Amino acid sequence: MSTPRVILLLSGSLRSGSSNETVLRTVQAVAPAGVRTVLYGGLAALPHFNPDDDAEPLPEPVAALRTAIDEADAVLVCTPEYAGTLPGAFKNLLDWTVGGTEICDKPTAWVNAAAAGRGQGAEATLRTVLGYTGADIVEPACVRITVDRNAVAADGIITDPGAREQLGRVLGLLTERAEPGCGRPHALVGGLPAAR
């Protein structure tokens, strides 16, 4: 039996029910057999980045984040844009990844769920920071999907077949790039796991 590929889902929004969370929960819903998605839930618990604290022993939430990245075969991000760039909380998360090696060479992509004409600043900043981490950006898997609230069910999952198909393709591209079983055994993530 083949080892399931683990895709870590990182939302850049702290808002409950955000478009970004909706996209990532839909990714979980469309994930095929053989792919395990894990929605990271520790964004709010991360301390402010301080280089003095970027040493062993790491703060517990930071250690959990790095473990989650290390145990994943690939990473998928969905983040909003705030004031022309990444939200502060998510930039803080990324800052904590720069000093580690967990995301280096890890297949990584993002979904831009912003309204048409928006989100480019966040994408540009995300690309820059991921460049510093050495992440393997899977360009064809970096897409824009506008979330139509009329096409979101009560459970927060997108019902639009076109959007679901596009998210399925994103997962397929990431898993094709990922080496099966390159992560370590799955563990709880950020104290708030949500695995499929």
C-alpha positions in Angstrom: 0.0 0.0 0.0 1.5 3.4 -1.0 2.1 6.1 1.6 -0.4 8.9 1.4 0.9 12.3 0.4 0.4 14.9 3.0 -0.5 18.5 1.8 -0.3 21.2 4.5 -2.8 23.9 4.0 -1.9 27.4 5.4 -4.5 30.1 5.6 -3.3 33.7 5.9 -6.5 34.9 7.5 -7.5 34.8 11.1 -11.1 35.6 10.3 -13.5 32.7 10.8 -15.3 31.8 7.6 -13.0 33.8 5.4 -12.8 33.2 1.6 -9.3 31.8 2.2 -10.6 29.3 4.8 -13.5 28.4 2.4 -11.0 27.7 -0.4 -8.8 25.4 1.8 -11.8 23.6 3.2 -12.9 22.9 -0.3 -9.5 21.6 -1.1 -10.0 19.1 1.7 -13.4 18.2 0.3 -12.0 17.4 -3.2 -8.8 15.7 -2.1 -8.6 12.2 -3.8 -7.8 9.0 -2.1 -4.1 8.8 -1.4 -3.9 12.5 -0.5 -4.2 13.7 3.1 -4.8 17.4 3.7 -4.0 19.0 7.0 -5.4 22.5 7.7 -2.9 24.4 10.0 -4.7 26.0 12.9 -2.0 27.7 14.9 -1.6 31.1 13.2 -3.0 33.1 16.1 -0.8 31.4 18.7 2.5 32.2 17.0 4.5 34.8 19.0 5.9 37.9 17.3 9.0 36.9 15.4 12.2 37.7 17.3 15.6 36.4 16.0 16.7 36.0 19.6 14.0 33.3 20.0 14.8 31.5 16.7 17.0 29.0 18.4 16.5 25.7 20.3 14.4 25.3 22.3 12.0 27.1 19.9 8.7 28.5 21.3 6.2 25.7 21.3 3.9 27.1 18.6 6.9 27.7 16.4 8.2 24.2 16.9 4.7 22.9 16.0 4.6 25.0 12.8 8.0 23.8 11.7 7.1 20.2 12.5 3.9 20.5 10.5 5.9 21.8 7.5 8.5 19.1 7.9 5.9 16.3 8.0 4.2 17.5 4.9 5.0 16.5 1.3 3.8 19.8 -0.1 2.4 23.1 1.1 -0.6 25.1 -0.2 -1.2 28.7 0.8 -4.4 30.8 0.6 -4.0 34.3 2.0 -5.7 37.6 1.7 -4.1 40.9 0.9 -4.1 43.7 3.4 -2.9 47.2 2.6 -1.2 46.0 -0.5 0.8 43.1 1.0 0.4 40.0 3.2 -1.5 40.4 6.5 0.8 40.9 9.4 -0.1 37.6 11.2 0.8 35.6 8.1 4.0 37.5 7.3 4.9 36.7 10.9 4.3 32.9 10.2 6.5 33.1 7.2 9.2 35.0 9.1 9.4 32.0 11.5 10.0 29.7 8.5 13.0 31.6 7.2 15.4 30.4 9.9 14.4 26.7 9.5 15.1 24.3 6.6 11.8 22.5 6.7 10.2 24.2 3.6 13.4 24.2 1.6 12.8 22.3 -1.7 9.2 21.5 -0.6 6.7 21.8 -3.4 4.6 24.9 -2.6 1.8 26.8 -4.3 -0.9 29.3 -3.5 -4.5 30.1 -4.4 -5.3 33.8 -4.7 -9.0 34.2 -3.7 -9.1 38.0 -3.8 -11.5 39.8 -6.0 -10.5 40.6 -9.6 -7.8 43.2 -9.7 -6.7 42.6 -6.1 -4.2 40.3 -4.4 -1.1 41.0 -6.5 0.7 42.7 -3.7 0.2 39.7 -1.4 1.3 37.3 -4.2 4.5 39.3 -4.8 5.4 39.4 -1.2 4.7 35.7 -0.8 6.9 34.9 -3.8 9.7 37.0 -2.3 9.6 35.4 1.1 9.3 31.9 -0.2 12.3 32.6 -2.3 14.3 33.3 0.9 13.1 29.9 2.3 14.1 27.9 -0.7 10.6 26.6 -1.3 10.0 24.8 -4.6 7.3 27.0 -6.1 5.0 25.0 -8.4 4.1 27.7 -10.8 1.2 25.9 -12.7 -0.5 25.3 -9.3 -0.4 29.0 -8.3 -3.9 30.1 -9.4 -6.7 32.7 -8.9 -10.1 31.5 -7.8 -12.7 34.2 -7.0 -15.1 32.9 -4.3 -18.7 33.5 -5.2 -20.5 33.6 -1.8 -23.7 32.4 -3.6 -21.8 29.2 -4.4 -20.7 28.4 -0.9 -22.8 25.9 1.0 -23.8 26.2 4.7 -20.8 24.0 5.6 -18.4 26.5 4.1 -17.5 24.4 1.1 -17.6 25.8 -2.5 -20.3 24.1 -4.6 -19.3 25.6 -8.0 -18.1 22.6 -10.1 -15.5 24.7 -12.1 -13.9 26.0 -8.9 -13.8 22.5 -7.4 -12.3 21.1 -10.5 -9.6 23.8 -10.6 -8.7 23.1 -6.9 -8.5 19.4 -7.7 -6.0 20.2 -10.5 -3.9 22.3 -8.0 -3.8 19.3 -5.6 -2.8 17.1 -8.5 0.0 19.3 -9.6 1.4 19.5 -6.0 1.2 15.8 -5.4 2.9 15.0 -8.8 5.8 17.2 -7.7 5.9 15.8 -4.1 7.9 12.7 -3.4 5.6 10.1 -1.7 6.5 9.7 2.0 9.1 12.5 2.1 7.5 13.8 5.3 7.7 12.2 8.7 4.6 10.5 10.3 1.6 12.9 10.7 1.1 14.6 14.1 -1.3 17.1 15.5 -0.9 20.6 14.0 -0.9 23.8 16.0 -3.3 22.2 18.5 -6.1 22.5 16.0 -5.8 19.7 13.4 -8.2 19.3 10.6 -7.2 16.3 8.5 -9.1 14.5 5.8 
